[in-house]
């Protein structure tokens, strides 16, 4: 288990398990969690919600997803999400391993099987390091996280 920013993640299928680099990352996050608007240049990102509710913003279009629903963020297209429920748990499936390797590069070992204490906004140095690591893994930040007002209107 890892703490990936303010989420708890598990990687039950690693990109090293098969020939095509397919991986599965299972995440648990709290209300309001939203990464910067970003693009994966090398792989599609398939979201499947296990518990809770999220809104996915893909190329300017929002769509809600609840437990049992799946949404796709195609490679080369800007996207982000925001958790609307108190907590949400979802899987992300990708190929090529770039997303998984990024998660591993910026995460820290989870001290418990619970969500980490919220870390707050990153420092300028932390933001620069995460941006550089993202670029090394085919991910480009192109905008801010999804605003609550936009997510709620979806």
C-alpha positions in Angstrom: 0.0 0.0 0.0 1.2 3.5 -0.9 0.2 7.0 0.0 -0.1 8.8 -3.4 -0.5 12.5 -2.4 -3.7 12.4 -0.3 -5.0 9.0 -1.5 -4.3 5.4 -0.5 -3.4 3.2 -3.4 -2.7 -0.5 -3.9 -1.3 -2.0 -7.1 -2.7 -5.5 -7.4 -1.5 -5.9 -11.0 1.9 -4.4 -11.8 3.0 -3.4 -15.2 5.8 -5.9 -14.9 3.4 -8.9 -14.7 2.7 -9.1 -18.4 4.3 -8.2 -21.8 2.2 -5.2 -22.6 2.7 -3.3 -19.3 -1.0 -3.4 -18.3 -1.5 -2.4 -14.6 -4.3 -1.9 -12.2 -4.1 0.8 -9.5 -6.9 0.8 -6.8 -7.3 4.1 -5.1 -9.2 5.4 -2.1 -9.7 9.1 -1.7 -11.8 11.7 0.2 -14.3 14.3 -0.8 -12.8 17.1 -2.9 -9.7 15.1 -4.1 -8.8 16.3 -7.6 -5.5 16.2 -9.4 -4.5 18.9 -11.8 -6.0 18.8 -15.3 -3.5 16.6 -17.2 -2.7 14.6 -20.3 -1.4 11.0 -20.5 0.6 11.0 -23.7 1.3 7.3 -23.8 -1.8 5.5 -22.5 -5.5 5.5 -22.1 -6.8 5.6 -18.5 -9.8 3.4 -17.7 -11.7 4.4 -14.5 -14.0 1.9 -12.7 -15.8 3.2 -9.6 -16.1 0.6 -6.8 -17.6 2.8 -4.1 -18.8 6.4 -3.9 -19.1 9.0 -6.7 -16.7 10.9 -8.8 -17.0 13.4 -11.7 -14.6 12.9 -14.6 -13.7 16.0 -16.7 -12.5 14.8 -20.1 -11.6 17.5 -22.7 -14.0 20.0 -21.2 -17.0 17.6 -20.8 -18.0 16.3 -17.3 -19.6 13.0 -16.5 -20.6 11.5 -13.1 -19.7 7.9 -12.3 -21.1 5.9 -9.3 -20.3 2.5 -8.0 -20.3 0.0 -10.9 -19.8 2.5 -13.6 -16.7 3.0 -15.8 -15.3 6.0 -17.8 -12.4 6.4 -20.2 -9.9 9.1 -20.4 -8.2 8.6 -23.8 -4.5 9.2 -24.2 -3.6 12.6 -25.5 -6.8 14.2 -24.1 -6.8 16.4 -21.0 -8.7 15.1 -18.0 -9.1 15.1 -14.3 -11.6 14.0 -11.7 -13.1 15.1 -8.4 -14.6 13.0 -5.6 -18.1 14.1 -4.7 -19.0 11.5 -2.1 -17.4 11.4 1.4 -15.0 8.9 0.1 -14.6 7.0 -3.2 -12.7 3.9 -4.2 -11.9 3.2 -7.8 -9.6 1.3 -10.1 -7.5 2.8 -12.9 -6.3 0.4 -15.6 -3.6 1.5 -18.0 -1.1 -0.1 -20.4 2.6 0.6 -20.9 3.3 1.2 -17.2 3.9 4.9 -17.3 1.1 5.9 -14.9 2.0 3.1 -12.4 5.7 4.1 -12.5 4.7 7.7 -11.9 2.5 6.6 -8.9 5.5 4.7 -7.5 7.9 7.5 -8.1 5.9 10.1 -6.1 4.3 7.9 -3.4 5.5 7.0 0.0 4.9 3.7 1.8 1.5 3.8 3.7 2.0 3.7 7.4 -1.5 2.4 7.8 -4.3 1.0 5.6 -6.1 4.3 6.0 -6.1 7.6 4.1 -3.1 9.8 4.9 -3.5 13.1 6.8 -4.3 15.7 4.1 -1.0 17.3 3.1 -2.3 20.6 1.9 -1.0 22.5 -1.2 2.5 21.6 -2.4 5.4 23.9 -2.0 6.9 25.4 -5.1 9.8 22.9 -5.0 7.4 20.0 -4.5 5.3 21.1 -7.4 8.4 21.4 -9.6 9.6 17.9 -8.7 6.2 16.3 -9.3 5.9 18.2 -12.7 9.3 16.9 -13.7 8.5 13.3 -12.6 5.2 13.4 -14.5 6.9 14.6 -17.7 9.4 11.7 -17.3 6.4 9.3 -17.3 4.5 10.8 -20.3 2.1 13.0 -18.2 1.7 16.7 -18.7 -0.1 19.1 -16.3 -2.2 21.5 -18.3 -4.5 23.2 -15.8 -5.8 23.3 -12.2 -7.8 20.6 -10.4 -11.5 20.4 -11.1 -13.5 23.1 -9.2 -16.2 21.9 -6.9 -18.9 24.1 -8.6 -18.2 22.6 -12.0 -18.1 19.0 -10.6 -21.4 19.5 -8.7 -23.1 20.9 -11.9 -22.3 17.7 -13.8 
